[in-house]
Amino acid sequence: MKKQGWISFIFLFLLGCATPGQKFIDITYKADHEKTQTGTIGIAPFKDKRADRDGGYVGYRLLMDNSQETFFVQGMNLADTLKKSVGDYFEKTGFTITPVGPWELSPNGVMNAGEGFKQIVAGHINKFECRAKKKGGTTDMVFEIDLTLFIGKKSNTNEFKTIPVALTLERTEMTFTPEKLEAFVNQSVEEVIQKALKQ
């Protein structure tokens, strides 16, 4: 095959890699922490409050021809995925995790949430989207995440705390792959969880 033919083949191959359609990524909490905490925390189901998005939607990448790749979380349930990430954070800091059912988000709800734990956590996903756009030889990525975490502590006063946390992060990649988007989302999720829950 002539050199020009090889160049055309490589170009078409690379172009073919950027195909529109559905793609899937893993979201996992990977940061390491010292185990400095003790006790048991109950983790309740999280709620995805994004009315205009499917439960597994993560974001999209707009291609040069204005078609797009759409990214979803493995398992198609972002609420369960972020619940697990928050649980992983607590486990890595030393807590023992136990699943609990939904609870009324109030001091009274903390009191009636059950036994077997000193703290209880729930969460709402208000916004979660990574937008990527191919521009010439680079891809710009913008990730927006807005979570509300609810933490109750069993005590004489049954403490209840609402923790809203929102971040917008940007990154430019010379070459784009789904793995780079996955890494960007995971690093952003870690930053949000640490910002919200660092004690």
MDTraj code that builds the backbone (N, CA, C; nanometers):
import mdtraj as md
import numpy as np

residues = "MET LYS LYS GLN GLY TRP ILE SER PHE ILE PHE LEU PHE LEU LEU GLY CYS ALA THR PRO GLY GLN LYS PHE ILE ASP ILE THR TYR LYS ALA ASP HIS GLU LYS THR GLN THR GLY THR ILE GLY ILE ALA PRO PHE LYS ASP LYS ARG ALA ASP ARG ASP GLY GLY TYR VAL GLY TYR ARG LEU LEU MET ASP ASN SER GLN GLU THR PHE PHE VAL GLN GLY MET ASN LEU ALA ASP THR LEU LYS LYS SER VAL GLY ASP TYR PHE GLU LYS THR GLY PHE THR ILE THR PRO VAL GLY PRO TRP GLU LEU SER PRO ASN GLY VAL MET ASN ALA GLY GLU GLY PHE LYS GLN ILE VAL ALA GLY HIS ILE ASN LYS PHE GLU CYS ARG ALA LYS LYS LYS GLY GLY THR THR ASP MET VAL PHE GLU ILE ASP LEU THR LEU PHE ILE GLY LYS LYS SER ASN THR ASN GLU PHE LYS THR ILE PRO VAL ALA LEU THR LEU GLU ARG THR GLU MET THR PHE THR PRO GLU LYS LEU GLU ALA PHE VAL ASN GLN SER VAL GLU GLU VAL ILE GLN LYS ALA LEU LYS GLN".split()
xyz = np.array([
    [0.0856, -0.1203, 0.0000],
    [0.0000, 0.0000, 0.0000],
    [0.0884, 0.1242, 0.0000],
    [0.0548, 0.2176, -0.0854],
    [0.1332, 0.3387, -0.0927],
    [0.1202, 0.4204, 0.0343],
    [0.2192, 0.5085, 0.0551],
    [0.2212, 0.5922, 0.1745],
    [0.0933, 0.6743, 0.1871],
    [0.0477, 0.7309, 0.0743],
    [-0.0738, 0.8118, 0.0784],
    [-0.1935, 0.7273, 0.1207],
    [-0.1938, 0.6017, 0.0750],
    [-0.3011, 0.5114, 0.1139],
    [-0.3010, 0.4838, 0.2632],
    [-0.1810, 0.4656, 0.3202],
    [-0.1695, 0.4442, 0.4650],
    [-0.2202, 0.5655, 0.5407],
    [-0.1847, 0.6851, 0.4955],
    [-0.2291, 0.8068, 0.5632],
    [-0.3815, 0.8161, 0.5599],
    [-0.4404, 0.7858, 0.4432],
    [-0.5868, 0.7909, 0.4319],
    [-0.6509, 0.6887, 0.5243],
    [-0.5900, 0.5683, 0.5327],
    [-0.6440, 0.4631, 0.6185],
    [-0.6397, 0.5046, 0.7651],
    [-0.5264, 0.5596, 0.8077],
    [-0.5118, 0.6026, 0.9461],
    [-0.6107, 0.7139, 0.9785],
    [-0.6254, 0.8088, 0.8870],
    [-0.7187, 0.9196, 0.9084],
    [-0.8620, 0.8676, 0.9238],
    [-0.9020, 0.7752, 0.8364],
    [-1.0373, 0.7203, 0.8437],
    [-1.0562, 0.6375, 0.9698],
    [-0.9502, 0.5681, 1.0110],
    [-0.9588, 0.4893, 1.1346],
    [-0.9795, 0.5789, 1.2557],
    [-0.9013, 0.6864, 1.2635],
    [-0.9133, 0.7794, 1.3748],
    [-1.0481, 0.8495, 1.3722],
    [-1.0947, 0.8844, 1.2534],
    [-1.2249, 0.9483, 1.2421],
    [-1.3344, 0.8527, 1.2879],
    [-1.3155, 0.7250, 1.2553],
    [-1.4150, 0.6260, 1.2947],
    [-1.4226, 0.6047, 1.4439],
    [-1.3148, 0.6354, 1.5167],
    [-1.3155, 0.6189, 1.6619],
    [-1.4101, 0.7184, 1.7284],
    [-1.4284, 0.8333, 1.6662],
    [-1.5167, 0.9355, 1.7220],
    [-1.6548, 0.9206, 1.6591],
    [-1.7255, 0.8178, 1.7008],
    [-1.8556, 0.7892, 1.6428],
    [-1.9653, 0.8294, 1.7385],
    [-2.0750, 0.8873, 1.6868],
    [-2.1857, 0.9236, 1.7742],
    [-2.2520, 0.7990, 1.8319],
    [-2.3280, 0.8186, 1.9391],
    [-2.3981, 0.7067, 2.0015],
    [-2.3758, 0.7034, 2.1508],
    [-2.4208, 0.5980, 2.2139],
    [-2.4114, 0.5835, 2.3593],
    [-2.2790, 0.5208, 2.3992],
    [-2.2173, 0.5777, 2.5036],
    [-2.0944, 0.5238, 2.5612],
    [-2.1150, 0.5136, 2.7128],
    [-2.0405, 0.4243, 2.7771],
    [-2.0590, 0.4017, 2.9196],
    [-1.9265, 0.4188, 2.9936],
    [-1.9334, 0.4793, 3.1131],
    [-1.8148, 0.4979, 3.1963],
    [-1.8411, 0.4465, 3.3371],
    [-1.7336, 0.4147, 3.4081],
    [-1.7418, 0.3743, 3.5490],
    [-1.7165, 0.4970, 3.6367],
    [-1.7991, 0.5149, 3.7374],
    [-1.7759, 0.6198, 3.8365],
    [-1.7510, 0.5506, 3.9698],
    [-1.6289, 0.5642, 4.0202],
    [-1.5909, 0.5017, 4.1461],
    [-1.5062, 0.5988, 4.2272],
    [-1.5166, 0.5887, 4.3588],
    [-1.4374, 0.6738, 4.4473],
    [-1.3048, 0.6029, 4.4737],
    [-1.1942, 0.6602, 4.4240],
    [-1.0643, 0.5927, 4.4292],
    [-0.9639, 0.6580, 4.5236],
    [-0.9944, 0.7750, 4.5764],
    [-0.8973, 0.8457, 4.6617],
    [-0.8676, 0.7648, 4.7879],
    [-0.7444, 0.7776, 4.8367],
    [-0.7030, 0.7101, 4.9602],
    [-0.7093, 0.8067, 5.0777],
    [-0.7424, 0.7530, 5.1954],
    [-0.7500, 0.8330, 5.3174],
    [-0.6939, 0.7539, 5.4342],
    [-0.6487, 0.8253, 5.5356],
    [-0.6122, 0.7598, 5.6603],
    [-0.7399, 0.7264, 5.7365],
    [-0.7420, 0.6088, 5.7982],
    [-0.8595, 0.5677, 5.8754],
    [-0.8540, 0.6331, 6.0139],
    [-0.9082, 0.7532, 6.0227],
    [-0.9031, 0.8302, 6.1474],
    [-1.0382, 0.8381, 6.2165],
    [-1.1429, 0.7784, 6.1570],
    [-1.2773, 0.7867, 6.2129],
    [-1.3222, 0.6488, 6.2619],
    [-1.4214, 0.6481, 6.3501],
    [-1.4817, 0.5232, 6.3969],
    [-1.6327, 0.5414, 6.4053],
    [-1.7013, 0.4296, 6.4159],
    [-1.8467, 0.4346, 6.4286],
    [-1.9141, 0.3799, 6.3042],
    [-2.0454, 0.3722, 6.3103],
    [-2.1257, 0.3193, 6.2004],
    [-2.2126, 0.4295, 6.1416],
    [-2.2161, 0.4355, 6.0102],
    [-2.2975, 0.5340, 5.9390],
    [-2.3989, 0.4606, 5.8526],
    [-2.5247, 0.5025, 5.8620],
    [-2.6293, 0.4485, 5.7760],
    [-2.6388, 0.5297, 5.6484],
    [-2.6344, 0.4626, 5.5330],
    [-2.6434, 0.5304, 5.4043],
    [-2.7793, 0.4989, 5.3418],
    [-2.8605, 0.6018, 5.3237],
    [-2.9926, 0.5862, 5.2638],
    [-2.9854, 0.6046, 5.1129],
    [-3.0875, 0.5605, 5.0390],
    [-3.0878, 0.5819, 4.8940],
    [-3.0781, 0.7300, 4.8588],
    [-3.0044, 0.7591, 4.7523],
    [-2.9962, 0.8948, 4.6981],
    [-3.1093, 0.9140, 4.5967],
    [-3.1482, 1.0400, 4.5758],
    [-3.2520, 1.0726, 4.4786],
    [-3.1932, 1.1558, 4.3663],
    [-3.2237, 1.1165, 4.2440],
    [-3.1839, 1.1935, 4.1268],
    [-3.2959, 1.2917, 4.0953],
    [-3.2707, 1.4207, 4.1226],
    [-3.3726, 1.5244, 4.1062],
    [-3.3668, 1.5911, 3.9691],
    [-3.2878, 1.5389, 3.8784],
    [-3.2757, 1.5980, 3.7448],
    [-3.3972, 1.5562, 3.6614],
    [-3.4967, 1.6397, 3.6566],
    [-3.6223, 1.6044, 3.5906],
    [-3.6072, 1.5845, 3.4400],
    [-3.5074, 1.6495, 3.3804],
    [-3.4939, 1.6440, 3.2349],
    [-3.3891, 1.5439, 3.1881],
    [-3.3418, 1.4562, 3.2776],
    [-3.2362, 1.3632, 3.2397],
    [-3.2728, 1.2207, 3.2799],
    [-3.2268, 1.1232, 3.1980],
    [-3.2421, 0.9842, 3.2364],
    [-3.1523, 0.9535, 3.3549],
    [-3.1884, 0.8504, 3.4290],
    [-3.1173, 0.8191, 3.5525],
    [-2.9713, 0.7832, 3.5377],
    [-2.9293, 0.7413, 3.4176],
    [-2.7895, 0.7051, 3.3992],
    [-2.7078, 0.8082, 3.3256],
    [-2.7700, 0.9188, 3.2858],
    [-2.7021, 1.0184, 3.2030],
    [-2.5883, 1.0863, 3.2779],
    [-2.4726, 1.0984, 3.2089],
    [-2.3549, 1.1657, 3.2643],
    [-2.3183, 1.2895, 3.1829],
    [-2.3270, 1.2820, 3.0499],
    [-2.2896, 1.3975, 2.9693],
    [-2.2756, 1.3612, 2.8230],
    [-2.2136, 1.4507, 2.7473],
    [-2.2005, 1.4284, 2.6040],
    [-2.0720, 1.4915, 2.5518],
    [-2.0354, 1.4478, 2.4319],
    [-1.9244, 1.5091, 2.3585],
    [-1.9748, 1.5469, 2.2201],
    [-1.9679, 1.6754, 2.1875],
    [-2.0115, 1.7247, 2.0574],
    [-1.8971, 1.7091, 1.9584],
    [-1.9242, 1.6416, 1.8473],
    [-1.8217, 1.6151, 1.7478],
    [-1.8175, 1.7253, 1.6425],
    [-1.7178, 1.7168, 1.5542],
    [-1.6961, 1.8228, 1.4554],
    [-1.8142, 1.8398, 1.3599],
    [-1.8880, 1.7295, 1.3338],
    [-2.0008, 1.7373, 1.2411],
    [-2.1321, 1.7660, 1.3142],
    [-2.1210, 1.8073, 1.4415],
    [-2.2355, 1.8408, 1.5273],
    [-2.3173, 1.7197, 1.5714],
    [-2.2707, 1.5983, 1.5383],
    [-2.3275, 1.4803, 1.6020],
    [-2.2662, 1.4688, 1.7410],
    [-2.3145, 1.3769, 1.8240],
    [-2.2577, 1.3690, 1.9583],
    [-2.2522, 1.2272, 2.0116],
    [-2.1530, 1.2058, 2.0964],
    [-2.1462, 1.0868, 2.1793],
    [-2.2160, 1.1201, 2.3107],
    [-2.3007, 1.0301, 2.3588],
    [-2.3689, 1.0514, 2.4863],
    [-2.3169, 0.9497, 2.5870],
    [-2.2795, 0.9980, 2.7059],
    [-2.2173, 0.9124, 2.8061],
    [-2.3138, 0.8839, 2.9211],
    [-2.3141, 0.7568, 2.9610],
    [-2.3972, 0.7113, 3.0713],
    [-2.3095, 0.6357, 3.1705],
    [-2.3543, 0.6299, 3.2956],
    [-2.2814, 0.5541, 3.3963],
    [-2.3151, 0.4060, 3.3805],
    [-2.2159, 0.3215, 3.4044],
    [-2.2413, 0.1777, 3.4039],
    [-2.3517, 0.1462, 3.5049],
    [-2.4470, 0.0630, 3.4631],
    [-2.5584, 0.0289, 3.5511],
    [-2.6779, 0.1205, 3.5346],
    [-2.6582, 0.2338, 3.4655],
    [-2.7668, 0.3269, 3.4318],
    [-2.8410, 0.3803, 3.5543],
    [-2.7705, 0.3935, 3.6679],
    [-2.8346, 0.4483, 3.7877],
    [-2.7339, 0.5365, 3.8602],
    [-2.7347, 0.6666, 3.8276],
    [-2.6379, 0.7586, 3.8859],
    [-2.6596, 0.7751, 4.0359],
    [-2.7854, 0.7722, 4.0804],
    [-2.8136, 0.7890, 4.2229],
    [-2.7478, 0.6781, 4.3050],
    [-2.7623, 0.5538, 4.2604],
    [-2.6988, 0.4429, 4.3325],
    [-2.5468, 0.4529, 4.3266],
    [-2.4958, 0.4975, 4.2127],
    [-2.3509, 0.5094, 4.1959],
    [-2.2929, 0.6133, 4.2913],
    [-2.3565, 0.7305, 4.3034],
    [-2.3048, 0.8337, 4.3936],
    [-2.3269, 0.7963, 4.5391],
    [-2.4342, 0.7248, 4.5676],
    [-2.4530, 0.6726, 4.7042],
    [-2.3352, 0.5820, 4.7416],
    [-2.2960, 0.4938, 4.6492],
    [-2.1832, 0.4053, 4.6765],
    [-2.0537, 0.4845, 4.6922],
    [-2.0352, 0.5895, 4.6094],
    [-1.9135, 0.6698, 4.6199],
    [-1.9037, 0.7373, 4.7557],
    [-2.0157, 0.7909, 4.8052],
    [-2.0159, 0.8531, 4.9377],
    [-1.9884, 0.7476, 5.0447],
    [-2.0487, 0.6300, 5.0306],
    [-2.0204, 0.5217, 5.1250],
    [-1.8745, 0.4803, 5.1228],
    [-1.8154, 0.4751, 5.0036],
    [-1.6734, 0.4397, 4.9927],
    [-1.5861, 0.5439, 5.0622],
    [-1.6234, 0.6718, 5.0482],
    [-1.5483, 0.7774, 5.1174],
    [-1.5487, 0.7515, 5.2678],
    [-1.6654, 0.7267, 5.3246],
    [-1.6741, 0.7050, 5.4688],
    [-1.5966, 0.5807, 5.5117],
    [-1.6049, 0.4742, 5.4323],
    [-1.5306, 0.3525, 5.4666],
    [-1.3804, 0.3765, 5.4647],
    [-1.3339, 0.4524, 5.3651],
    [-1.1907, 0.4785, 5.3547],
    [-1.1401, 0.5648, 5.4697],
    [-1.2287, 0.6437, 5.5326],
    [-1.1869, 0.7250, 5.6469],
    [-1.2031, 0.6510, 5.7794],
    [-1.2548, 0.5259, 5.7756],
    [-1.2582, 0.4438, 5.8958],
    [-1.3957, 0.4032, 5.9445],
    [-1.5015, 0.4613, 5.8905],
    [-1.6360, 0.4268, 5.9360],
    [-1.6788, 0.2902, 5.8836],
    [-1.7741, 0.2295, 5.9534],
    [-1.8440, 0.1114, 5.9044],
    [-1.9757, 0.1575, 5.8437],
    [-2.0099, 0.1026, 5.7276],
    [-2.1275, 0.1463, 5.6531],
    [-2.2368, 0.0411, 5.6619],
    [-2.3600, 0.0870, 5.6805],
    [-2.4747, -0.0024, 5.6761],
    [-2.5851, 0.0625, 5.5929],
    [-2.6506, -0.0130, 5.5056],
    [-2.7596, 0.0454, 5.4265],
    [-2.8837, 0.0648, 5.5124],
    [-2.9538, 0.1747, 5.4907],
    [-3.0796, 0.2019, 5.5613],
    [-3.1814, 0.2511, 5.4588],
    [-3.3066, 0.2520, 5.4972],
    [-3.4115, 0.2972, 5.4084],
    [-3.4224, 0.4491, 5.4064],
    [-3.5074, 0.5025, 5.3189],
    [-3.5294, 0.6477, 5.3157],
    [-3.5773, 0.6980, 5.4516],
    [-3.5380, 0.8211, 5.4863],
    [-3.5794, 0.8785, 5.6137],
    [-3.6238, 1.0230, 5.5931],
    [-3.7093, 1.0704, 5.6803],
    [-3.7542, 1.2089, 5.6745],
    [-3.6367, 1.3003, 5.7019],
    [-3.6135, 1.3943, 5.6133],
    [-3.4954, 1.4802, 5.6231],
    [-3.5216, 1.5934, 5.7211],
    [-3.5123, 1.5586, 5.8485],
    [-3.5396, 1.6527, 5.9575],
    [-3.4849, 1.5927, 6.0867],
    [-3.4707, 1.6737, 6.1926],
    [-3.4289, 1.6177, 6.3220],
    [-3.5209, 1.5059, 6.3687],
    [-3.6508, 1.5206, 6.3462],
    [-3.7449, 1.4161, 6.3840],
    [-3.7205, 1.2896, 6.3027],
    [-3.6840, 1.3085, 6.1749],
    [-3.6523, 1.1944, 6.0913],
    [-3.5294, 1.1199, 6.1385],
    [-3.4315, 1.1922, 6.1909],
    [-3.3118, 1.1284, 6.2465],
    [-3.3506, 1.0388, 6.3639],
    [-3.4374, 1.0891, 6.4479],
    [-3.4802, 1.0152, 6.5665],
    [-3.5522, 0.8864, 6.5273],
    [-3.6300, 0.8913, 6.4197],
    [-3.7133, 0.7772, 6.3814],
    [-3.6514, 0.6891, 6.2732],
    [-3.5267, 0.7126, 6.2404],
    [-3.4654, 0.6427, 6.1274],
    [-3.4224, 0.5008, 6.1586],
    [-3.4248, 0.4606, 6.2823],
    [-3.3832, 0.3261, 6.3173],
    [-3.2640, 0.3259, 6.4110],
    [-3.2097, 0.2078, 6.4343],
    [-3.0986, 0.1903, 6.5271],
    [-2.9792, 0.1274, 6.4565],
    [-2.8683, 0.1206, 6.5289],
    [-2.7505, 0.0527, 6.4765],
    [-2.6485, 0.1444, 6.4130],
    [-2.6683, 0.2767, 6.4238],
    [-2.5729, 0.3711, 6.3684],
    [-2.5790, 0.5007, 6.4480],
    [-2.4676, 0.5744, 6.4429],
    [-2.4618, 0.7041, 6.5107],
    [-2.4926, 0.8188, 6.4150],
    [-2.4658, 0.7971, 6.2866],
    [-2.4933, 0.8991, 6.1870],
    [-2.5689, 0.8359, 6.0702],
    [-2.6438, 0.9192, 5.9985],
    [-2.7193, 0.8720, 5.8839],
    [-2.7050, 0.9756, 5.7720],
    [-2.6975, 0.9262, 5.6479],
    [-2.6705, 1.0137, 5.5332],
    [-2.7699, 0.9847, 5.4208],
    [-2.8130, 1.0905, 5.3527],
    [-2.8910, 1.0793, 5.2294],
    [-2.8415, 1.1866, 5.1339],
    [-2.8861, 1.1825, 5.0104],
    [-2.8383, 1.2825, 4.9136],
    [-2.9343, 1.3043, 4.7989],
    [-2.9291, 1.4242, 4.7434],
    [-3.0045, 1.4605, 4.6232],
    [-2.9071, 1.5047, 4.5141],
    [-2.9288, 1.4565, 4.3919],
    [-2.8517, 1.5021, 4.2768],
    [-2.9339, 1.6101, 4.2078],
    [-2.8864, 1.7330, 4.2125],
    [-2.9575, 1.8455, 4.1511],
    [-2.9103, 1.8719, 4.0082],
    [-2.7810, 1.8562, 3.9862],
    [-2.7239, 1.8728, 3.8519],
    [-2.5999, 1.7862, 3.8421],
    [-2.5829, 1.7226, 3.7275],
    [-2.4663, 1.6381, 3.7055],
    [-2.4518, 1.6222, 3.5545],
    [-2.3537, 1.6922, 3.4972],
    [-2.3371, 1.6855, 3.3521],
    [-2.1956, 1.7253, 3.3130],
    [-2.1360, 1.6435, 3.2282],
    [-2.0064, 1.6754, 3.1684],
    [-2.0285, 1.7020, 3.0199],
    [-1.9897, 1.8211, 2.9748],
    [-2.0060, 1.8600, 2.8351],
    [-1.8673, 1.8733, 2.7718],
    [-1.8466, 1.8009, 2.6647],
    [-1.7185, 1.8055, 2.5944],
    [-1.7425, 1.8473, 2.4500],
    [-1.6503, 1.9279, 2.3964],
    [-1.6644, 1.9745, 2.2583],
    [-1.5301, 1.9667, 2.1884],
    [-1.5313, 1.8984, 2.0765],
    [-1.4092, 1.8850, 1.9977],
    [-1.3860, 2.0126, 1.9186],
    [-1.2639, 2.0695, 1.9319],
    [-1.2270, 2.1898, 1.8579],
    [-1.0917, 2.1673, 1.7940],
    [-1.0937, 2.1402, 1.6636],
    [-0.9665, 2.1142, 1.5962],
    [-0.8967, 1.9943, 1.6570],
    [-0.7751, 2.0165, 1.7092],
    [-0.6981, 1.9070, 1.7656],
    [-0.7170, 1.8880, 1.9151],
    [-0.8060, 1.9641, 1.9779],
    [-0.8251, 1.9506, 2.1219],
    [-0.9732, 1.9308, 2.1541],
    [-0.9993, 1.8912, 2.2784],
    [-1.1360, 1.8780, 2.3277],
    [-1.1468, 1.9528, 2.4593],
    [-1.2421, 2.0447, 2.4677],
    [-1.2697, 2.1185, 2.5913],
    [-1.3784, 2.0451, 2.6684],
    [-1.3574, 2.0271, 2.7990],
    [-1.4565, 1.9603, 2.8837],
    [-1.4969, 2.0529, 2.9988],
    [-1.6250, 2.0603, 3.0235],
    [-1.6798, 2.1355, 3.1369],
    [-1.7699, 2.0411, 3.2150],
    [-1.7442, 2.0294, 3.3446],
    [-1.8238, 1.9411, 3.4291],
    [-1.8924, 2.0225, 3.5375],
    [-2.0251, 2.0091, 3.5454],
    [-2.1033, 2.0761, 3.6480],
    [-2.1690, 1.9712, 3.7374],
    [-2.1508, 1.9886, 3.8669],
    [-2.2122, 1.8977, 3.9630],
    [-2.2685, 1.9788, 4.0789],
    [-2.3895, 1.9444, 4.1166],
    [-2.4591, 2.0125, 4.2258],
    [-2.5291, 1.9046, 4.3083],
    [-2.4798, 1.8833, 4.4284],
    [-2.5365, 1.7830, 4.5184],
    [-2.5837, 1.8491, 4.6474],
    [-2.6834, 1.7895, 4.7086],
    [-2.7209, 1.8261, 4.8450],
    [-2.7128, 1.7000, 4.9296],
    [-2.6277, 1.7034, 5.0307],
    [-2.6144, 1.5909, 5.1222],
    [-2.6830, 1.6253, 5.2543],
    [-2.7422, 1.5248, 5.3150],
    [-2.8135, 1.5414, 5.4413],
    [-2.7529, 1.4455, 5.5429],
    [-2.7093, 1.4986, 5.6553],
    [-2.6450, 1.4170, 5.7586],
    [-2.7168, 1.4366, 5.8908],
    [-2.7540, 1.3268, 5.9514],
    [-2.8144, 1.3302, 6.0838],
    [-2.7265, 1.2603, 6.1840],
    [-2.7203, 1.3133, 6.3050],
    [-2.6437, 1.2515, 6.4134],
    [-2.7363, 1.2249, 6.5301],
    [-2.7374, 1.0989, 6.5707],
    [-2.8218, 1.0631, 6.6839],
    [-2.7601, 1.1150, 6.8132],
    [-2.8347, 1.1956, 6.8850],
    [-2.7886, 1.2531, 7.0108],
    [-2.9125, 1.2989, 7.0858],
    [-2.8913, 1.3689, 7.1961],
    [-3.0067, 1.4205, 7.2718],
    [-3.0898, 1.5166, 7.1878],
    [-3.0246, 1.5849, 7.0936],
    [-3.0963, 1.6829, 7.0115],
    [-3.1194, 1.6344, 6.8683],
    [-3.0688, 1.5128, 6.8364],
    [-3.0824, 1.4571, 6.7017],
    [-3.0461, 1.5603, 6.5953],
    [-2.9173, 1.5902, 6.5863],
    [-2.8680, 1.6932, 6.4954],
    [-2.8987, 1.6586, 6.3496],
    [-2.9335, 1.7598, 6.2736],
    [-2.9618, 1.7426, 6.1312],
    [-2.8941, 1.8548, 6.0542],
    [-2.8190, 1.8172, 5.9498],
    [-2.7425, 1.9161, 5.8746],
    [-2.7648, 1.8962, 5.7247],
    [-2.7890, 2.0081, 5.6546],
    [-2.8002, 2.0082, 5.5086],
    [-2.6726, 2.0672, 5.4507],
    [-2.6084, 1.9944, 5.3588],
    [-2.4810, 2.0386, 5.3010],
    [-2.4957, 2.0505, 5.1502],
    [-2.5214, 2.1718, 5.0989],
    [-2.5218, 2.1892, 4.9532],
    [-2.3783, 2.2087, 4.9034],
    [-2.3463, 2.1478, 4.7910],
    [-2.2119, 2.1632, 4.7365],
    [-2.2218, 2.1603, 4.5837],
    [-2.1606, 2.2594, 4.5209],
    [-2.1651, 2.2689, 4.3750],
    [-2.0296, 2.3128, 4.3228],
    [-1.9889, 2.2527, 4.2120],
    [-1.8617, 2.2883, 4.1493],
    [-1.8780, 2.2880, 3.9979],
    [-1.8037, 2.3756, 3.9314],
    [-1.7889, 2.3714, 3.7863],
    [-1.6399, 2.3639, 3.7563],
    [-1.5989, 2.2590, 3.6867],
    [-1.4580, 2.2392, 3.6567],
    [-1.4386, 2.2305, 3.5061],
    [-1.3220, 2.2752, 3.4589],
    [-1.2925, 2.2752, 3.3158],
    [-1.1575, 2.2092, 3.2905],
    [-1.1489, 2.1448, 3.1751],
    [-1.0224, 2.0816, 3.1363],
    [-1.0157, 2.0750, 2.9846],
    [-0.8952, 2.0900, 2.9310],
    [-0.8716, 2.0751, 2.7874],
    [-0.7751, 1.9593, 2.7661],
    [-0.8124, 1.8673, 2.6770],
    [-0.7288, 1.7523, 2.6441],
    [-0.6816, 1.7628, 2.4992],
    [-0.5532, 1.7362, 2.4764],
    [-0.5005, 1.7378, 2.3405],
    [-0.5619, 1.6248, 2.2580],
    [-0.5759, 1.5098, 2.3207],
    [-0.6446, 1.3975, 2.2567],
    [-0.7534, 1.3501, 2.3513],
    [-0.8669, 1.3123, 2.2973],
    [-0.9802, 1.2727, 2.3803],
    [-1.0027, 1.1222, 2.3719],
    [-1.0321, 1.0623, 2.4879],
    [-1.0779, 0.9242, 2.4939],
    [-1.1864, 0.9163, 2.6011],
    [-1.2763, 0.8175, 2.5939],
    [-1.3743, 0.7995, 2.7009],
    [-1.3087, 0.7817, 2.8373],
    [-1.1885, 0.7217, 2.8368],
    [-1.1179, 0.7015, 2.9639],
    [-1.0771, 0.8341, 3.0266],
    [-1.0421, 0.9328, 2.9435],
    [-1.0061, 1.0646, 2.9970],
    [-1.1287, 1.1357, 3.0534],
    [-1.2425, 1.1221, 2.9864],
    [-1.3657, 1.1791, 3.0411],
    [-1.4009, 1.1103, 3.1727],
    [-1.3865, 0.9787, 3.1753],
    [-1.4140, 0.9029, 3.2974],
    [-1.3256, 0.9500, 3.4124],
    [-1.1958, 0.9689, 3.3859],
    [-1.1037, 1.0149, 3.4899],
    [-1.1406, 1.1549, 3.5382],
    [-1.1786, 1.2419, 3.4454],
    [-1.2185, 1.3790, 3.4802],
    [-1.3423, 1.3784, 3.5691],
    [-1.4412, 1.2979, 3.5343],
    [-1.5631, 1.2880, 3.6159],
    [-1.5306, 1.2326, 3.7539],
    [-1.4491, 1.1279, 3.7596],
    [-1.4159, 1.0677, 3.8891],
    [-1.3394, 1.1652, 3.9791],
    [-1.2443, 1.2359, 3.9231],
    [-1.1690, 1.3332, 4.0035],
    [-1.2608, 1.4443, 4.0539],
    [-1.3565, 1.4852, 3.9708],
    [-1.4503, 1.5900, 4.0104],
    [-1.5422, 1.5416, 4.1216],
    [-1.5917, 1.4186, 4.1090],
    [-1.6783, 1.3618, 4.2130],
    [-1.6030, 1.3506, 4.3450],
    [-1.4776, 1.3068, 4.3384],
    [-1.3970, 1.2981, 4.4600],
    [-1.3825, 1.4352, 4.5257],
    [-1.3571, 1.5380, 4.4456],
    [-1.3398, 1.6725, 4.4997],
    [-1.4678, 1.7222, 4.5668],
    [-1.5813, 1.6951, 4.5053],
    [-1.7089, 1.7392, 4.5627],
    [-1.7374, 1.6669, 4.6941],
    [-1.7167, 1.5358, 4.6960],
    [-1.7427, 1.4588, 4.8179],
    [-1.6512, 1.5041, 4.9309],
    [-1.5249, 1.5241, 4.9003],
    [-1.4307, 1.5677, 5.0035],
    [-1.4656, 1.7084, 5.0535],
    [-1.5037, 1.7960, 4.9632],
    [-1.5422, 1.9317, 5.0019],
    [-1.6628, 1.9299, 5.0939],
    [-1.7584, 1.8418, 5.0642],
    [-1.8830, 1.8366, 5.1412],
    [-1.8643, 1.7697, 5.2767],
    [-1.7813, 1.6659, 5.2832],
    [-1.7810, 1.5804, 5.4019],
    [-1.6548, 1.5873, 5.4862],
    [-1.5549, 1.6595, 5.4409],
    [-1.4313, 1.6681, 5.5200],
    [-1.4621, 1.7262, 5.6575],
    [-1.4164, 1.6548, 5.7617],
    [-1.4470, 1.6960, 5.8990],
    [-1.3247, 1.7533, 5.9674],
])
top = md.Topology()
chain = top.add_chain()
for i, resn in enumerate(residues, 1):
    res = top.add_residue(resn, chain, resSeq=i)
    for name in ("N", "CA", "C"):
        top.add_atom(name, md.element.get_by_symbol(name[0]), res)
traj = md.Trajectory(xyz[None], top)
